[in-house]
Amino acid sequence: MKADHLEILVEEPSMEAFLQVLLPRLLGNRATFAIHTYQGKSDLLAKLGERLRGYAKWLPERSRIVVVLDRDSDDCGVLKRHLEKEVRAAGLRSRSSSTDTSWQVVNRLAIEELEAWYFGEWSGVREAYPKVPLSIPKQAAYRCPDAIAGGTWEAFERILRRAGYFSGGLRKMECARAVAKQIDPATSTSPSFVIFRDALLEAVT
């Protein structure tokens, strides 16, 4: 049964700002959503079990829970196993453990963080910030958005500052809204974004 509502848990305000703009464009009128923001990754992880146990008591059949975390420097497999363990402990069905579309919770990682998703759809970034170089995705350092070394938000800030934007430092919330307004979710080259996008579309279609 397809979902008509998504409960989305995110670790920080810039991801919330990004999704508040992107999701209406991605979902259309197929589902409503509510985003719940935590005070960082450690805060979300510390409170996740309690939150999931609360959902287990009332979650409607046509609702789904989406947990979104930055991988940062964590081991991807270890982090995913921890999230899956929390879902099982709450008595909910995760997408990874379900054999059909009746799952209730999907865990997704931005690798290594939100800004990697910006690099994955550079034409949208250029719509928001026209002075950034067109050639960025062709450069070896940025060719694979999920494998950018040295921190994706630092790399993104560096490129924008060189182009004349954010001379006082990257304003993450402003940037998240501006980029989300322009990117085309269908053409992203960030593997972690594609996996996130496809899970949401699977839930509502």
Helices and strands as residue ranges (DSSP letters): E 5-10, H 13-27, E 32-37, H 41-58, E 63-70, H 76-89, E 105-110, H 114-119, H 122-128, G 136-138, G 140-142, G 145-147, H 152-162, H 172-182, G 185-187, H 191-204
